[in-house]
Amino acid sequence: MKKVLFLCAAGMSTTLLVNKTMEAVHKAGKENELIFTASEVSNASEAVQDADCVLLAPQVRFKLNDLKEQFPGLKIEMIPPQVYGMCNGREIIKQAEKLLKQ
């Protein structure tokens, strides 16, 4: 099972995103393939320890390069604002699967 970590400013909006994305995971029958969790970007050092990839919330996009430098080799991408704002679980799954294949 692959673990995808969402990072945002305070962890509140990504918690909603986790819930919506896990609903999409269940509907797609991928419960044994993907799990999504969320954390605050300030807790990234601890949170990324068992993550296979990281999806960054748009409001903390300014941290993208810092995180890539801090965690070389870890796959990190920003979630498109429109996908994030709509809590589009299906698109998040697609993005995570594409990132995991890189």
N, C-alpha and C positions, 0 to 999 in steps of 0.2 A: 504494500500500500504506500502511495506517495503522499507526503504531507506538504500542503501548500499553506504558507503563512501570509496573512494580510497584516500589513503594518500601517497604522494611521496615527493621528495626533494623540488621541485619548483612548482609543479602543472602543468607543461607543458606536460610531457609525459602521465600523467593520464588523461589530457583533451582529448587527442587522444583516449585513452582507453575508456573513457566515451562514446565518439561518436560511436566507433565501438561496444561497448557493448549495447548501446541503439538501434542501428540498429538491433542487434541480438534479443533484447527484442521485438522490433516491429515485426520482422519476426516470432517470436515464439508466438505472440499474448498475451504477458504478460504485456502490457502497464499499466494495472490496478493493477498489482501485485508488480512490482519492478521499482525502480528508482535508478539510479546511479549518484553520484556526486563526485567531486574531490576537494582536498585541499592540501596545503602544510602541512607537518608533524609539522612544527613550529606553525601552527595555529590549532593544534588538539583540544586544550581545547574548542575553540569556535565551530569548525566544527562538533565535535561528539555529540553535544547537542541533535540533533534530528535523529541521525543515529541508525539504528537497528543492524548494524554490520559494521565492518571496514575491508577492504582488503588493505594490506600494500604492496607497491611496493618493489621489490627486492633490489633496491639501498639504501633503508632505513631500511633493515631488522634488523640492529643493534638496532633499536628503539623498536622492538617487545616487549621485556620484560618490558621496561620502560612504554610503553603504557598500557600493561596489568595491571601493578601495579597502574598506574595513573587512570585508568578507570575500576575498578573491576566490574565484571558482564557484561561488554560489550564484545561481541564476536568479537575477532580480530584474523586475520590469515594473513600470507604472501602469496602473489600470486606467484605461481611457475614461475621461470625466463623464461622458454620457452613459457608459456601461456602469460605472460606479453609482452615479446619481439615480439610475433606474433599478439598481440592485438586480441586474440582469444575470442571473445564475448560469444560464446556458452559455452566454458569451464568456463569462469568467471561466467556466470549465474549458471551453475551447482555448482561451488564452493560456491557461495553466498547462493543458496538454501539449500545446505547441512549445511552450517554454521548456517543459520537461524533456522534450525530444531534442532540443538543441545541444 
